[in-house]
Amino acid sequence: MNKLSQELKAHLMQGTVIPAHPLALNKDRTLDEHHQRLLTQYYINSGAGGIAIAVHSTQFEIREPEVNLFEKVIELASEEITKANLNRPFIKVCGICGPTEQAVNEAKIAVKHGYDMGLLSMGGLQGWSEEAILERVSKVAQIIPVFGFYLQPSVGGRIFSYDFWSKFVEIENVEAIKCASFNRYQTLDVMRALANSSRRHEVAMYTGNDDNIVNDLLTTYRFSTTEGQTEINFRGGLLGHWAVWTTKAVELLEKIKKYKLQPSAFIAELLSHNIAVTDSNAALFDPSHDFHGCISGIHEVLRRQGLMKGIWCISPKESLSQGQNEEIDRIYHDYPQLNDDEFVKTFLSERSKITS
């Protein structure tokens, strides 16, 4: 059983920014290795505390036999992180999905390439009992530390009971949970389950609720338990939204941490910031069209910045929705404080000097 090092465990619990890594393709939909590596370099240089790859933002189709990019993309990212020779903790998270046999195999491949954790998707298991899914989690956890994932039903997830999460958090080697239920009631189920568990101080909660990022990070959840009043906090975020404007996400998380140390400061500013972030997320993730353009929206910003050549996805059906490009124009105009275009411009200029 692979375990997190003490350094990475402390890093995870302290809370950090983990962008969900996109997939850079050429116009013919083959892998654009140069820009794929460039994206990883960008996240490292932006101050992110890790990356998550082979996840939804990387496109699940990378696992299809005719595409066959799963191992390639995780290998490229791992290589770039190794080459960076970082003198700070940086957590490598690999997406894992599918039935138990597939999930176990992907966990082994992730370990082979030096990944620290597996973000274990619950998607595509609608017909499974909660007991069967918990058994799957246990088997994957025997291979790699598990980053749980509560995914909203509208994009392939399902609703789980409070009892499910109570058992989930007790599984050895479950080290974190990304909550992306996009629902306050379901978010509360997970937080309360952790508060009442024996591992309340061992499992790190990370927000994936794109509709409530800042509020999630600001809020302390308090519950009455057998141990008395217990507090649970979201430590950081693992987000597709943070695949763009990543330096600003790093700044935001640091500002929130400062606020929580001195609650009298920043609150009005941060609450207004939450509205700006949610509005911008609506333009990027396209909820008005059932999230059809959620990956293409990320790609479009990265294309504008020069971090990707185009917005192509593996499936030609994946594209911007009608009016989405104009919505991205609008959020650039309305919330200039959110983008990190100047940082990216400098980053690309420095990369160009190194490679020329």
Residue pairs with C-beta under 8 A, 6 or more apart in sequence:
1 141
1 142
1 143
1 172
1 173
2 111
2 143
2 144
2 145
3 145
3 173
4 12
4 116
4 117
4 145
4 175
5 116
7 89
8 89
8 91
8 116
9 175
10 89
11 49
11 89
11 91
12 91
12 175
12 176
12 204
12 235
13 204
13 235
14 235
15 204
15 234
15 235
15 236
15 253
15 257
16 48
16 49
16 50
16 91
16 235
16 236
16 253
17 47
17 48
17 49
17 50
17 236
17 237
17 242
17 246
17 249
17 250
17 253
18 48
18 49
18 50
18 51
18 52
18 91
18 93
18 206
18 236
18 237
18 238
18 239
18 242
19 43
19 48
19 51
19 52
19 239
19 240
19 242
19 243
19 246
19 249
20 52
20 53
20 55
20 56
20 57
20 58
20 238
20 239
20 240
20 242
20 243
21 39
21 40
21 43
21 51
21 52
21 53
21 55
21 57
21 58
21 73
21 77
21 243
22 39
22 57
22 58
22 243
22 295
22 298
22 299
22 302
22 308
23 31
23 36
23 57
23 58
23 59
23 62
23 69
23 73
23 313
23 314
24 31
24 32
24 34
24 35
24 36
24 38
24 39
24 308
24 309
25 31
25 32
25 310
25 312
25 313
25 314
26 32
26 309
26 310
26 312
27 309
27 310
27 312
29 312
29 313
29 314
29 316
31 69
31 72
31 73
32 308
32 309
33 76
35 307
35 308
35 309
36 73
36 76
36 77
37 76
37 79
37 80
38 307
38 351
39 302
39 307
39 308
40 51
40 76
40 77
40 80
40 81
41 80
41 84
41 347
41 351
42 246
42 307
42 344
42 347
43 51
43 246
44 80
44 81
44 84
44 86
44 90
45 347
46 246
46 247
46 250
46 340
46 343
47 246
47 247
47 250
48 90
48 242
48 246
48 249
48 250
49 89
49 90
49 91
49 236
50 90
50 91
50 92
50 93
50 116
51 77
51 81
51 92
51 93
52 93
52 94
52 95
52 119
52 147
52 238
53 73
53 74
53 77
53 93
53 94
53 95
54 62
54 70
54 73
54 74
54 94
54 95
54 96
54 106
54 110
55 93
55 95
55 119
55 121
55 240
56 95
56 121
56 155
56 240
56 295
57 240
57 243
57 295
57 298
58 73
58 95
59 295
59 313
59 314
59 315
59 318
60 97
60 123
61 67
61 314
61 315
62 68
62 69
62 70
62 73
62 314
63 70
63 97
63 98
64 314
67 314
70 106
70 109
71 109
71 113
74 94
74 109
74 110
74 113
74 115
75 113
77 92
78 92
78 113
78 114
78 115
81 90
81 92
82 114
84 90
91 116
91 117
92 114
92 115
92 116
92 117
93 115
93 116
93 117
93 118
93 119
93 147
93 238
94 106
94 109
94 110
94 113
94 115
94 117
94 118
94 119
94 144
95 106
95 118
95 119
95 121
96 103
96 106
96 107
96 110
96 118
96 119
96 120
96 121
96 140
96 144
97 103
97 106
97 120
97 121
97 123
97 124
98 106
98 124
99 125
99 136
100 135
100 136
100 139
100 140
103 120
103 136
103 139
103 140
104 139
104 140
104 143
106 118
107 118
107 140
107 143
107 144
108 143
110 118
110 144
111 143
111 144
115 144
116 145
117 144
117 145
117 146
117 147
117 175
117 176
118 140
118 143
118 144
118 145
118 146
118 147
119 147
119 149
119 178
119 238
120 137
120 140
120 146
120 147
120 148
120 149
121 149
121 151
122 133
122 149
122 150
122 151
122 157
122 158
122 160
123 151
123 155
123 156
123 157
124 156
125 133
125 136
125 158
126 158
128 136
130 160
130 161
130 163
130 164
133 164
134 164
134 167
134 168
134 171
137 146
137 148
137 168
137 171
137 174
138 171
140 146
141 171
141 172
141 173
141 174
142 173
144 173
145 173
145 174
145 175
146 171
146 173
146 174
146 175
146 176
147 175
147 176
147 177
147 178
147 206
147 238
148 168
148 174
148 176
148 177
148 178
149 177
149 178
149 180
149 208
150 157
150 160
150 165
150 177
150 178
150 179
150 180
150 181
150 186
150 187
150 190
150 208
151 157
151 158
151 180
151 181
151 208
152 180
152 181
152 182
152 183
153 159
154 182
154 290
154 291
155 291
155 294
157 180
157 181
159 181
159 186
160 168
160 186
160 189
161 189
162 189
162 192
162 193
165 189
165 190
165 193
165 194
166 193
166 196
166 197
168 174
168 177
168 193
169 177
169 193
169 194
169 197
169 199
169 203
170 197
170 198
170 199
174 199
174 203
175 202
175 203
175 204
176 203
176 204
176 205
176 206
176 235
177 190
177 194
177 203
177 204
177 205
177 206
178 206
178 207
178 208
178 238
179 186
179 187
179 190
179 191
179 205
179 206
179 207
179 208
179 209
179 216
179 234
180 207
180 208
180 209
180 210
181 187
181 190
181 209
182 209
182 210
182 211
182 212
184 212
187 209
187 216
188 221
190 205
191 205
191 221
191 223
191 232
192 221
192 223
194 200
194 203
194 205
194 232
195 221
195 223
195 225
195 230
195 231
195 232
196 223
196 225
196 226
196 230
197 203
200 225
200 227
200 230
200 232
204 235
204 236
205 232
205 233
205 234
205 235
206 234
206 235
206 236
206 237
206 238
207 213
207 216
207 217
207 234
207 236
207 237
207 238
207 239
208 237
208 238
208 239
209 216
210 239
210 240
210 241
210 278
210 281
210 285
211 278
211 281
211 287
212 274
212 278
213 237
213 239
213 241
213 274
213 277
213 278
213 281
214 252
214 256
214 270
214 271
214 273
214 274
214 277
215 271
215 274
216 234
216 237
217 234
217 236
217 237
217 253
217 256
218 256
218 259
218 260
218 267
218 270
218 271
218 274
219 233
219 234
220 231
220 232
220 233
220 260
221 231
221 232
221 233
222 229
222 230
222 231
223 229
223 230
223 232
224 230
233 260
236 253
237 249
237 253
239 249
240 285
240 294
240 295
240 298
241 249
241 277
241 281
241 284
241 285
241 298
242 249
243 298
243 302
244 284
244 298
244 301
244 302
244 305
245 301
245 338
245 339
245 340
246 340
247 340
247 343
248 337
248 338
248 339
248 340
252 273
252 277
255 266
255 270
256 270
258 265
258 266
259 265
259 266
259 267
259 270
276 334
276 335
276 337
276 338
277 338
279 331
279 334
279 335
280 331
280 335
280 338
282 288
282 327
283 297
283 324
283 327
283 328
283 330
283 331
284 294
284 297
284 298
284 301
284 328
284 331
285 291
285 293
285 294
285 297
286 292
286 293
286 294
286 296
286 297
286 320
286 321
286 324
288 321
289 321
289 322
289 324
292 321
293 319
293 320
293 321
293 324
295 313
295 318
296 311
296 313
296 318
296 319
296 320
296 324
297 320
297 324
297 328
299 308
299 310
299 311
299 312
299 313
300 311
300 320
300 324
300 325
300 328
301 328
301 339
302 308
303 309
303 310
303 311
304 341
305 341
305 344
305 345
306 344
306 345
306 348
307 344
307 348
311 319
311 320
313 319
331 338
332 339
